[in-house]
Amino acid sequence: MTHRAPDSHTGEHDALAVGWALHTLDSDEAAAFEPHLETCPTCRRTVDDTAAILGDIGGAVVPVDPPPHLRQRLLDAVDAESGPGVDTPDVTGTATPAATDGEPAEPAAERDATVVPLAPRRRATRWIAAAAVVLVVAAIGGLTAANQSLRAERDSAQAAAAAQAEREAAVADVLHDAGTPGVPHAVLAGAQGGIVGLVVDDGTGQRVLTTGLGPNDTADETYVLWGLAGGTPQPLGTFDVGGPGPDVRSVPSSPEAAPFAGFAVSLEPGRTAPASPTRVVASGQVGR
């Protein structure tokens, strides 16, 4: 089977590819361009991109002005096509040039044979229009990208707002349970005084509300919650603090854990709880 070598790609092929996607080529142009399109990945990509971008126009919801240089580029393209010193041909066939310097007038038959046909000019104008479409499509592509960026920012802001609402709800739940009679809880005071957190034990595990503990390096250290019973601290679990604002961390405990008389928090090197606390940073007695 003989494979035809791809045609060389030119700037005119870009305009033809856009015209093909918009179904604006006449039958002769389409027939001449189709063999090139079959072997040219650049034109194939232009056709696909043009169709996709035009399909996305309806989804563009944020008006954005086209680039300010777009109009000048179109005008430059028209000037380049017209070129200096191009005379408009006499298409009426009725005017007879006057003889100059004693020379006889050009015979009508010879004059008619030199009339420039209009078809190439119309075709060149069509290429200018198609090139303008290429520029507009590129501008629309920029608007689509801008809209996608705006949508991504909106989605990110909505996700951040949802996360903040979830944190606030968790804080409200801890405060509500701490104020419920019969629910064990302990107010945590820092080593230098001042309240830095709250622990609530509802029977399914401890929840730690942090309000004054500093952020820990999550690569090299961790906070550990300890239950105090019979004078011996028992490690219950680890948690991280990401910032100074109020946040809630769940620290599940085993169902058979004995009631604790108090809780403590230590900051430990590494990412696991040691057998005993290294540096206690907060503690408090259980109230009910």
C-alpha positions as CSV (number, residue, x, y, z in Angstrom):
1,M,0.0,0.0,0.0
2,T,1.4,3.4,-1.0
3,H,1.4,6.1,1.6
4,R,1.2,9.7,0.5
5,A,3.8,12.0,2.0
6,P,2.3,14.9,4.1
7,D,1.9,18.2,2.4
8,S,4.1,21.0,3.8
9,H,2.1,23.2,6.2
10,T,1.8,26.9,5.5
11,G,0.0,29.8,7.1
12,E,-2.8,29.6,4.4
13,H,-3.5,26.1,5.7
14,D,-4.3,27.5,9.1
15,A,-7.1,29.7,7.6
16,L,-8.3,26.7,5.5
17,A,-8.5,24.5,8.7
18,V,-10.6,27.1,10.4
19,G,-12.8,27.5,7.4
20,W,-13.2,23.7,7.3
21,A,-14.3,23.6,10.9
22,L,-16.8,26.4,10.3
23,H,-18.0,24.9,7.0
24,T,-17.3,28.1,5.1
25,L,-15.1,26.6,2.3
26,D,-16.6,26.3,-1.2
27,S,-16.7,23.0,-2.9
28,D,-13.4,23.5,-4.8
29,E,-11.5,24.7,-1.7
30,A,-12.8,21.8,0.4
31,A,-11.8,19.3,-2.3
32,A,-8.3,20.8,-2.6
33,F,-7.8,21.0,1.2
34,E,-9.2,17.6,2.2
35,P,-6.1,15.6,1.0
36,H,-3.8,17.9,3.0
37,L,-6.0,17.7,6.1
38,E,-5.8,13.9,6.0
39,T,-2.0,14.0,6.3
40,C,-1.4,17.2,8.4
41,P,-1.6,16.8,12.2
42,T,-1.3,20.6,12.6
43,C,-4.4,21.2,10.6
44,R,-6.2,18.4,12.2
45,R,-5.4,19.9,15.6
46,T,-6.6,23.3,14.4
47,V,-9.9,21.9,13.2
48,D,-10.5,20.0,16.5
49,D,-9.4,23.0,18.7
50,T,-11.7,25.4,16.7
51,A,-14.7,23.1,17.0
52,A,-14.0,22.6,20.8
53,I,-13.5,26.3,21.5
54,L,-16.6,27.3,19.6
55,G,-18.5,24.7,21.6
56,D,-17.2,26.2,24.8
57,I,-18.4,29.7,24.0
58,G,-21.8,29.0,25.5
59,G,-20.2,28.2,28.8
60,A,-18.3,31.4,29.1
61,V,-20.0,33.3,31.8
62,V,-17.6,36.1,32.7
63,P,-17.2,38.8,30.1
64,V,-13.6,39.6,29.3
65,D,-12.5,42.2,26.7
66,P,-10.4,40.8,23.8
67,P,-6.7,41.7,23.8
68,P,-6.2,45.4,22.8
69,H,-3.8,44.4,20.0
70,L,-6.3,42.1,18.2
71,R,-7.9,45.0,16.2
72,Q,-4.4,46.2,15.0
73,R,-3.4,42.7,14.0
74,L,-6.5,42.4,11.8
75,L,-5.8,45.8,10.2
76,D,-2.2,44.9,9.6
77,A,-3.3,41.7,7.9
78,V,-5.6,43.7,5.6
79,D,-2.9,46.2,4.7
80,A,-0.4,43.4,4.0
81,E,-3.0,41.7,1.7
82,S,-3.8,44.9,-0.2
83,G,-0.1,46.0,-0.6
84,P,1.1,49.3,-2.0
85,G,0.5,50.2,-5.6
86,V,-2.3,47.7,-6.3
87,D,-4.7,49.1,-8.9
88,T,-8.4,48.2,-8.9
89,P,-9.1,46.4,-12.2
90,D,-11.6,47.8,-14.6
91,V,-14.4,45.3,-14.5
92,T,-17.0,47.1,-16.7
93,G,-15.2,46.6,-20.0
94,T,-16.6,49.8,-21.3
95,A,-13.9,52.3,-20.7
96,T,-11.2,52.7,-23.4
97,P,-7.8,54.1,-22.3
98,A,-6.8,57.2,-24.2
99,A,-3.8,57.2,-26.4
100,T,-0.7,58.9,-24.9
101,D,2.4,60.4,-26.6
102,G,0.9,59.7,-30.0
103,E,0.6,55.9,-29.4
104,P,-2.5,54.2,-30.7
105,A,-5.0,53.0,-28.1
106,E,-4.7,49.3,-27.1
107,P,-7.1,47.2,-29.1
108,A,-10.2,46.1,-27.2
109,A,-9.5,42.4,-27.6
110,E,-6.0,42.7,-26.1
111,R,-7.3,45.0,-23.3
112,D,-10.0,42.5,-22.4
113,A,-7.4,39.7,-22.3
114,T,-5.5,41.5,-19.5
115,V,-8.4,42.1,-17.2
116,V,-7.6,40.7,-13.7
117,P,-10.3,38.1,-12.7
118,L,-12.1,38.8,-9.4
119,A,-12.1,35.2,-8.1
120,P,-8.5,35.3,-6.7
121,R,-9.2,38.7,-5.0
122,R,-12.4,37.3,-3.4
123,R,-10.5,34.2,-2.3
124,A,-7.7,36.3,-0.8
125,T,-10.3,38.3,1.1
126,R,-11.8,35.1,2.3
127,W,-8.4,34.1,3.7
128,I,-8.2,37.4,5.5
129,A,-11.6,36.8,7.0
130,A,-10.6,33.3,8.0
131,A,-7.3,34.5,9.5
132,A,-9.4,37.0,11.5
133,V,-11.5,34.0,12.7
134,V,-8.2,32.3,13.8
135,L,-7.3,35.4,15.9
136,V,-10.8,35.6,17.4
137,V,-10.8,31.9,18.2
138,A,-7.4,32.4,19.9
139,A,-8.9,35.3,21.9
140,I,-11.9,33.1,22.8
141,G,-9.5,30.4,23.9
142,G,-7.9,33.0,26.3
143,L,-11.3,33.9,27.6
144,T,-12.2,30.3,28.2
145,A,-8.9,29.8,30.1
146,A,-9.6,32.9,32.2
147,N,-13.1,31.6,33.0
148,Q,-11.7,28.2,34.0
149,S,-9.2,29.9,36.3
150,L,-12.0,32.0,37.9
151,R,-14.1,28.8,38.4
152,A,-11.2,27.1,40.0
153,E,-10.7,30.0,42.4
154,R,-14.4,30.0,43.2
155,D,-14.4,26.3,43.9
156,S,-11.3,26.7,46.1
157,A,-13.0,29.5,48.1
158,Q,-16.1,27.4,48.5
159,A,-14.1,24.4,49.7
160,A,-12.2,26.7,52.2
161,A,-15.6,28.1,53.5
162,A,-17.0,24.6,53.9
163,A,-13.9,23.5,55.9
164,Q,-14.2,26.5,58.1
165,A,-17.9,25.8,58.7
166,E,-17.0,22.2,59.7
167,R,-14.4,23.4,62.1
168,E,-16.8,25.8,63.7
169,A,-19.4,23.1,64.1
170,A,-16.9,20.8,65.7
171,V,-15.9,23.5,68.2
172,A,-19.5,24.2,69.0
173,D,-20.1,20.5,69.7
174,V,-17.2,20.2,72.1
175,L,-18.3,23.3,74.0
176,H,-21.9,22.0,74.2
177,D,-20.8,18.6,75.5
178,A,-18.4,20.2,78.0
179,G,-21.4,22.1,79.4
180,T,-23.6,19.0,79.5
181,P,-23.9,17.5,83.1
182,G,-22.3,14.1,83.5
183,V,-19.9,14.4,80.5
184,P,-16.3,14.2,81.7
185,H,-14.1,17.1,80.5
186,A,-10.9,18.8,81.5
187,V,-9.8,22.4,80.9
188,L,-6.1,22.3,79.9
189,A,-3.8,24.9,81.3
190,G,-0.4,25.6,79.8
191,A,2.9,25.2,81.6
192,Q,3.1,29.0,82.0
193,G,-0.5,29.3,82.9
194,G,-3.5,30.3,80.8
195,I,-6.0,28.0,79.1
196,V,-4.7,26.3,76.0
197,G,-7.3,23.7,75.3
198,L,-10.2,21.5,76.4
199,V,-10.6,17.7,76.5
200,V,-14.1,16.1,76.4
201,D,-14.6,12.4,77.0
202,D,-18.1,11.3,75.8
203,G,-17.4,7.5,76.2
204,T,-16.5,6.9,72.6
205,G,-13.1,8.7,72.7
206,Q,-11.5,12.0,73.6
207,R,-11.9,15.2,71.6
208,V,-9.2,17.9,72.1
209,L,-10.1,21.5,71.5
210,T,-6.9,23.4,71.0
211,T,-6.9,27.2,71.5
212,G,-3.4,28.1,72.5
213,L,-1.0,25.2,71.6
214,G,1.5,26.2,69.0
215,P,1.7,24.4,65.6
216,N,4.0,21.4,65.6
217,D,6.4,20.3,62.8
218,T,4.5,17.4,61.3
219,A,7.6,15.9,59.9
220,D,9.6,15.6,63.1
221,E,7.3,15.9,66.1
222,T,3.7,15.3,67.4
223,Y,1.4,16.1,70.3
224,V,0.4,13.2,72.5
225,L,-2.7,13.1,74.7
226,W,-2.3,11.3,78.0
227,G,-4.9,10.0,80.4
228,L,-4.1,10.2,84.1
229,A,-5.3,7.4,86.3
230,G,-3.7,6.1,89.5
231,G,-0.7,8.4,89.1
232,T,0.4,6.7,85.9
233,P,0.0,8.6,82.5
234,Q,-1.4,6.4,79.7
235,P,-0.8,7.5,76.1
236,L,-4.2,7.7,74.3
237,G,-3.2,9.0,70.9
238,T,-1.4,11.6,68.8
239,F,-2.6,14.7,67.1
240,D,-1.2,17.7,65.2
241,V,-1.9,21.4,65.6
242,G,-1.8,23.4,62.4
243,G,-2.4,26.9,63.6
244,P,-3.2,29.1,66.6
245,G,-7.0,29.2,65.9
246,P,-9.5,26.9,67.6
247,D,-9.6,23.4,66.2
248,V,-10.8,20.0,67.2
249,R,-8.9,16.7,67.1
250,S,-10.4,13.3,67.8
251,V,-8.2,10.9,69.9
252,P,-10.0,7.5,70.0
253,S,-9.4,5.4,73.2
254,S,-10.0,1.7,73.9
255,P,-13.5,0.9,75.2
256,E,-12.0,-0.8,78.3
257,A,-10.1,2.3,79.3
258,A,-10.8,3.2,83.0
259,P,-12.2,6.6,83.8
260,F,-9.4,9.2,84.0
261,A,-8.9,11.7,86.8
262,G,-7.2,14.1,84.4
263,F,-5.6,14.6,81.0
264,A,-2.2,16.0,79.9
265,V,-0.6,16.9,76.6
266,S,3.0,16.5,75.7
267,L,5.1,17.5,72.6
268,E,7.2,14.6,71.6
269,P,10.0,14.1,69.0
270,G,9.2,11.7,66.2
271,R,5.7,10.7,65.1
272,T,4.8,8.1,67.7
273,A,3.8,8.2,71.4
274,P,6.6,7.2,73.8
275,A,6.0,5.0,76.9
276,S,6.1,8.1,79.1
277,P,5.8,11.8,78.4
278,T,9.0,13.7,77.5
279,R,7.8,17.4,77.8
280,V,4.3,18.1,79.2
281,V,2.9,21.4,77.8
282,A,-0.6,21.3,79.2
283,S,-2.7,19.4,81.8
284,G,-6.0,19.6,83.6
285,Q,-8.3,17.8,86.1
286,V,-11.5,16.1,85.0
287,G,-14.8,17.7,86.0
288,R,-18.3,16.4,85.5
